Amino acid sequence: MIIFLHRKDLRVDDMLAFNYIHAMHKQSLHVLILDPFLLGHERYLEHSGVNFLQHAARLRQLYLEAGQQLHIVYGEPSAVLNTLLAAHPVEELVFHEDSTPYAKQRDRLLRATAEAARVNVTSFDEQALLDLRDFHRWSGRSEPYKVFTPFYRKWSDYRLRFYRPATSVHVSQLATVALAPDAAEAYALPPQLEAALAAGDAEATGGCGSVPGAPDPHSVLRGFLAERLSGYADGRDRFAREATSRLSRHLNVGAISARTVYEALLESEQREVWLRQLAWRDFYIYQSRLDSDYFHYEKRYDLSPLDNRYFQAWSEARTGIPIIDAAMTELNTTGWMPNRLRMVTSMFLTKNLLCPFTYGEQYFRFKLSDYDNVLNRGGWLWCASLGFDAAPYFRIMNPATQSATHDPGADYIRRWLPELAGLSDKQIHLPQAHALVELTASRARAIEVYKGILQSGRK
Ligand SMILES: Cc1cc2nc3c(=O)[nH]c(=O)nc-3n(C[C@H](O)[C@H](O)[C@H](O)COP(=O)(O)OP(=O)(O)OC[C@H]3O[C@@H](n4cnc5c(N)ncnc54)[C@H](O)[C@@H]3O)c2cc1C
């Protein structure tokens, strides 16, 4: 028998692991472990936790519809595995890999637990669209690509030659089995998580009722390709419109695979600009694996000239800069913020307000529905001028100018800060009298401070 552990692959098709299990002609026990470490600090009430649980509920439903069994349990993963190995005649453990520091440590423990019980371990790498390990080997480089454009050229070349198509086995073709009652009882879900799953929507998790239940990612994709792809290049930065795909919350929990998205895109014309965004996703995953500092930049650089004095006001949408407060209001209310505004708010926090990027990163971890450890860190490193291909330290976005350029009629500010709706189209973008900082002076100060920070990290 095989144990298959679901993690950020909450779907029932295009799974490398399913193809493998099918080819082995063995029964399989399918388990999703809700990890107290990842759902701690009541994260299940926050948008990122709600998104995961909504998709977990949807996964359970998809298994049911396919006549198969999925067991959702709660506990420390290696302890759960130990119990499963004792309760079932297991020959092999199978999972998809994840590359964050916590996930790697967790998987080391899982491997050790399995190996101690003489159980084989088979894992698959399928986080990115392309096989990045093979890509790196094929590129023949000793050093990774540090700039996006040459990476993208090589990535495109590799894609055209070696793309690994979506797999064909659906969960309905597998022979899933029941979980031993003792194990089910030992790792039963706490009532609040059970309620969240049973409801399958945000209502049951309390406090995040404005987040809609998880829609079908395939119809989100179809809707985007049919209705918005043609206007994507011009509209993606027009943050008052819904011009982007909004697929990130589905991609990041694996509710739809990057391969499925890519193959659907191939049928459309005008795909280049959007495909580039999928390549940015791969570029951050690539960095997270090949840049040994990726998860440690805060230790490599001296961030002591920065402090958190303005962090709370920023997070509570009280900066006095209308576009920042509007974007933070949308984030806090819905779990969503358009990409351009993620860049503007993160740069404002790290540069104008001189706050360490780790505060914003941690805040987004709870608040973004589409939170992803690798992509979020990549975005925050970018705005803090750290890491590969980051924003130069002297190029600091002016939030008022960004607002006036990308949304001249201020529809976005009026939507999220209705108390400012009466201001003129010119006035509404400008800092208010109580703004935390003056934009020009704080920009000049940030340039000086970041020059010093970047020098502190030179090897
Ligand atoms: C500070 C900051 C934090 C961020 N945190 C996250 C995060 O936690 N999770 C997350 O998915 N994205 C994050 N991003 C990247 C980006 O904002 C989102 O991927 C994008 O807004 C998702 O919207 P969409 O699905 O409509 O994207 P679309 O514009 O439709 O793009 C399609 C897909 O391409 C990928 N993509 C698009 N833009 C980027 C980008 N700049 N970097 C990497 N991949 C991209 C995403 O997978 C996205 O779903 C962050 C960006 C910044 C500046």
The ligand as an ORCA input file, in Angstrom:
! r2SCAN-3c Opt
* xyz 0 1
  C       5.025     42.708     -2.007
  C       4.432     41.662     -2.914
  C       3.924     40.498     -2.368
  C       3.395     39.498     -3.190
  N       2.909     38.356     -2.613
  C       2.409     37.376     -3.416
  C       1.902     36.185     -2.840
  O       1.960     35.955     -1.620
  N       1.347     35.264     -3.680
  C       1.300     35.459     -5.037
  O       0.755     34.611     -5.758
  N       1.817     36.553     -5.595
  C       2.358     37.532     -4.830
  N       2.840     38.668     -5.418
  C       2.909     38.748     -6.896
  C       1.664     39.313     -7.606
  O       1.226     40.477     -6.968
  C       0.509     38.299     -7.679
  O       0.974     37.066     -8.170
  C      -0.602     38.789     -8.607
  O      -1.087     40.037     -8.165
  C      -1.714     37.769     -8.620
  O      -2.797     38.237     -9.352
  P      -3.361     37.436    -10.591
  O      -3.471     35.994    -10.279
  O      -4.566     38.155    -11.061
  O      -2.133     37.610    -11.593
  P      -2.036     37.706    -13.180
  O      -1.562     39.084    -13.495
  O      -3.231     37.218    -13.853
  O      -0.787     36.720    -13.492
  C      -0.963     35.296    -13.633
  C      -0.097     34.579    -12.644
  O       1.275     34.913    -12.836
  C       1.946     34.951    -11.581
  N       2.410     36.326    -11.323
  C       1.838     37.481    -11.705
  N       2.561     38.537    -11.279
  C       3.602     38.021    -10.603
  C       4.712     38.596     -9.903
  N       4.905     39.910     -9.851
  N       5.578     37.772     -9.293
  C       5.442     36.428     -9.371
  N       4.406     35.825    -10.008
  C       3.509     36.615    -10.598
  C       0.932     34.556    -10.528
  O       1.039     33.164    -10.299
  C      -0.387     34.920    -11.192
  O      -1.470     34.215    -10.692
  C       3.380     39.683     -4.597
  C       3.880     40.871     -5.141
  C       4.406     41.846     -4.307
  C       4.940     43.120     -4.917
*
